[in-house]
Amino acid sequence: MNRMEFVIAVAVILFLAFILGWFACWLVNRFSRVTQTDMAELETMAQSLHDAEEQRDEAITYLQYREQELQTQLQQTDAELQAAMDGLREARQEAAELRGYIESLNA
């Protein structure tokens, strides 16, 4: 193999390496390309996710409001129960005093 044959062999090998690299690059770009339908689907999914997050935030806000409302109602009911229990206690005490007074008058 003389010098000219060696240069031609190296040139052919380099050209084949270039063609192989270009083909590999084309394949990678071909399979990783994002189509317009994929972009539309991604946009739809993003919009759906955004809507779901808004609904979740609204639900959390409503639940917090409802919990506060029920907490207030429970506190009012407890206060009313305490007042009723105090009134009943006073009424029993007064009834016991009246019974004692009536029994002392009858005796």
C-alpha positions in Angstrom: 0.0 0.0 0.0 1.6 3.2 -1.1 1.0 6.7 0.1 -1.8 7.6 -2.4 -3.8 4.4 -1.6 -3.4 5.2 2.2 -4.7 8.7 1.7 -7.7 7.5 -0.4 -8.5 4.7 2.2 -8.4 7.3 5.1 -10.6 9.7 3.0 -13.1 6.9 2.4 -13.2 5.9 6.1 -13.7 9.6 7.1 -16.4 10.0 4.6 -18.2 6.9 5.8 -17.8 8.1 9.4 -19.3 11.5 8.4 -22.2 9.8 6.6 -22.8 7.4 9.6 -22.8 10.4 12.0 -25.2 12.4 9.8 -27.5 9.4 9.5 -27.5 9.0 13.3 -28.2 12.7 13.9 -31.1 12.5 11.4 -32.5 9.4 13.2 -32.3 11.1 16.6 -34.0 14.3 15.3 -36.6 12.2 13.5 -37.6 10.2 16.7 -37.4 13.1 19.1 -39.3 15.6 17.0 -42.4 17.0 18.7 -45.4 17.2 16.4 -48.1 19.8 16.3 -50.7 17.3 17.7 -48.3 16.5 20.6 -48.0 20.2 21.4 -51.8 20.6 21.2 -52.2 17.7 23.5 -49.7 19.1 26.0 -51.5 22.5 25.9 -54.8 20.8 26.6 -53.3 18.8 29.5 -51.7 22.0 30.9 -55.1 23.8 30.7 -56.8 20.9 32.4 -54.2 20.9 35.2 -54.6 24.6 35.6 -58.4 24.2 35.9 -58.0 21.4 38.4 -55.7 23.4 40.5 -58.2 26.3 40.5 -61.0 24.0 41.5 -58.9 22.5 44.3 -58.1 26.0 45.6 -61.8 27.0 45.5 -62.7 23.8 47.3 -60.0 24.4 50.0 -61.3 28.0 50.5 -64.9 26.8 50.7 -63.9 24.1 53.2 -62.1 26.6 55.4 -65.0 29.0 55.3 -67.4 26.2 56.1 -65.2 24.9 59.0 -65.0 28.4 60.5 -68.8 28.8 60.1 -69.4 25.4 61.9 -66.9 26.3 64.6 -68.7 29.5 65.3 -72.1 27.7 65.4 -70.6 25.1 67.8 -69.3 27.8 70.1 -72.8 29.5 70.1 -74.5 26.2 70.8 -72.1 25.5 73.7 -72.7 29.0 75.1 -76.5 28.4 74.8 -76.2 25.0 76.5 -74.1 26.5 79.3 -76.7 29.3 79.8 -79.5 26.7 79.8 -77.7 24.5 82.3 -77.1 27.5 84.6 -80.8 28.5 84.3 -81.8 24.9 85.1 -79.5 24.8 88.1 -80.9 28.1 89.5 -84.5 26.9 88.9 -83.8 23.7 90.8 -82.2 25.6 93.6 -85.1 28.0 93.7 -87.6 25.1 93.6 -85.7 23.4 96.5 -85.8 26.7 98.5 -89.6 27.0 97.8 -90.2 23.4 98.9 -88.3 24.1 102.1 -90.2 27.3 102.7 -93.6 25.6 102.1 -92.7 22.7 104.3 -91.7 25.1 107.1 -95.1 26.9 106.7 -97.0 23.6 106.8 -95.1 22.3 109.8 
